[in-house]
Amino acid sequence: MATRPASSGAARDPTSTPSTASTDAPVAGHVLGIDCATEACSVALYEGAELVSGTYEVIGRGHAERLVPMIAELPGRGHANRILVSLGPGSFTGVRIGLAVGRALGLAWGAEVRGYPTLALVAGQAIAEREGPVTVCMNGGHGEWFVQNFDACGVAEDEVRSLPPEAAREARRHRRIAGSRATDLAAIGGDDCEALNVLPDARSLGSLAEAHLTADLGPIYGRPPDAILPGERR
């Protein structure tokens, strides 16, 4: 799935039954997308590259309580033979919740589980709206922003970094900026900046560059944890 550019297609009637859908086993060719690394929580069910159904909610907190019911509300209770889940960076708690649910469902269904970076999905969403390179800027922590640059194909040009605003301004390579902090970075970036305020949405996984999918499900935190064990270094 997740090849760019690829249209997600129009969502089908969620009350209809997908072909060969079953509540007892994953459906061959179906892909379940999970993204709850930010204040947004979203799930999507695909048949190949076509979006079957999906839900997107900006909830702030409460991902642990909302995510599984959202999956269960999908056609066939979201059963799929492939699962794509966000690795972060974003909320430490949200990243861990998404990965835990993705791994658990993969084990229960015998499904392949792959991860993707949160900022790469945001870049894909921006490029799907209008082609061209983009800088993604998302809310980090402690007054910093996650910043990463992407080429016109949605492939990362550098590593994600957690930076204070002035350093983020220096790290920006492209006039188009997407993400939850796009407007803020554009305001200090110069008159040529164009902002697209957007949060990651699993219903847009068709716009994710294939190069970002990975079997390594290690979370991407983007910055050191707030708490460390005695004797550890940041």
N, C-alpha and C positions, 0 to 999 in steps of 0.2 A: 504494500500500500504506500502511503506517504511518499510519493514521488512528486517533485515540483517542476514545472507547474502542473497541477491537476485539480480539476474542479471537484468540489465536495458534493455537488449536485443538490437538488432540492430534497428536503426531508420528506419521507413518506408519511402517510397517516399513521401515527403511532398506535392507533387501535387496530391496524391491519396486522396480519401475521406474515412475517418474512418466510420465504420459501424454506421448507424443511426445518423451521424453527422448532426447538424442543426445550423444555425446562429440565430435561434429564441429562443432556450432553451438549458440549459446545458444537456450534454449527460450522462445518468446513467452509472456509472462505470468509467468515465473519471476523471482524476486528473490533475490539473494544478499546476505546480511548479514555484515559483518566487524567485529569489535570486538577489538582487542588493545592498547588504550591504557593498560590497567592491568595488574596482575599476573595478571588473568584473560585467557584467550584463547578466543574463541568465534566460531563461524561458523554460519550457518543458511540453509536454502533454503526459500523460500516459493513457493506457487502462488497468486497473488493475495494475499489476507490469511491464507491457511491455511498453517501450518507443515508442511512436508513432512518435514524432517529437520534435525538440528542437533547440534553438539558444543560442550561448555563444559568448560574445564579451567583450574584455577588453577595456573599453572606458575611464576610469579615472573619468571624469565628464560627466554630461549630461544624467543621468539616468531618470530624469523626462521627458525628450523629447523622449527617446528611448524605455522605458519599454513598454508603451501601444502599440506602433506600432509593437514591437516584438511579443506581445501576439496576436495581430490581424492577424499577418502573419502565425500563427499556423493553422493547419487544423480545420475547423469549427470555426475559429476565437478564438480558445482556450477554447470554452465553455465546462464547466465541472461541476460536482455536488460536487466536493471536491477541495479545494485550499490549498496548502501548501506554506507558505511564511517564509522567514528568519526573525528572531527576532533580529539579531545582536549577538555579538558586531561587530562594524565596523564603517563605516562613519555614523555620526548622520543623515545627510541628506539622504543618501541611505537607511538606515533602515526605516526612516519615509516614504519615497516614496513607498517602497515595501509594507509596512503595509497599507498605505492609499489605494493603488491600490487593494490589496488583500481584504480588508474590503469592498470597493466599489463594486467589482465584486461579492463578496459573497452576498451582499445585493441585487444587481440587478438580480442575477441568482437564489437566494434562495439556495446558495451552502454552505456547511459546510466549515469553515475556520479554519485551524490549523497552529500553528507556530512551528519553530524549531530553535535551536541555530546554528549560523554560524559555530562555531568551531566543532560542532558535525558532520556536513556534511563533513567538511574537513577530520576529523578523519575517517569517513566512506569511503571516497574516497581512503585514504591511505591504509586502511585495505582491501578494495576490490582489490587493486593492489597486496598486499602481506599481508597475515594474521599475526597478532601479535599486541601487544600494541603499542601505539604511543603517543607522546607529540605533541600537535598542538601549533604553534607559529605564530601569525599573527601581522601585523602592527597595532599599536595602535595610540597614539598621543603624542606629546611633548616628542619624543624620547623614549617612552615606547612601550612594546610589550604585546599583549594579549597572555596568556599562560594557557593551560589546558591539563591535562593528561587523557588518555582514555585507557580502558582495551582492550583485544583482541576481544571483542564483540562490541566495539564502544560505550560503556557506560562510562560516565564521572566518574572519580575517585576523582575529587575535583572540586571546583568552579573556574570559569574563573577569572583571575586576570590581571590587567594592571600593568606591572612591568618594571623597568629599566633593561637593559641587564644583569648586574651582578646578580640581584635578579632572573631574568628569568633563568639564568644558574643554580642557586640553586634549582629552582622549578621544573626543568626537571627531570622526573623519568625514561624515556625510551630512548634507544639509537636511535630509529627511531624518526625523527622529520619531521612534515609536516606543510605546510603553506607558506605564503608569506615571512616570516622571518626565514624559516627553515635553510637556508644556513648560515645566520648570527649567529643563536644560535648554530649550529653545529660547527662553527669556534671557538667559545669560550667554547664549552662544553666538548671537549676532543677528542682524536683520535678514540674513539669507536663510535662516532656519525655518523648517516646516514641521509642525508637531502633529502626531496622530496618537491620541490618548486611547490605549487599548490594553486589555488584560488577556492572558492566554485563554484560549477557548478550544476544548477538545473537538468541537464540531468543525474546526478548521485544520485538522491534522492532514488533510489532503494537500495543504500548502507547505508542509514541512519538508525540508531538503532531506533526501534519503541518507545522505552522508552523516547525518546527526543521530541516526538510530544506532543503538549499541546494546550488546548483551550484558555489558557491565552495569549492574544496577546499583552501583555505589552512588550515594547522594552527592549532589553538587551544592555545597553550602555557600561558596563564594567568599566567605570570610571565616575567621576563627569563631568557635562557639563562645557564647557569653560566659559560660561556666566551665572551669577546668578542674581536673583532679589535683590534689596536693602534689607538688613536685613536678607537674607537667609544665611545659613552656607553650606559649601561644605561637 
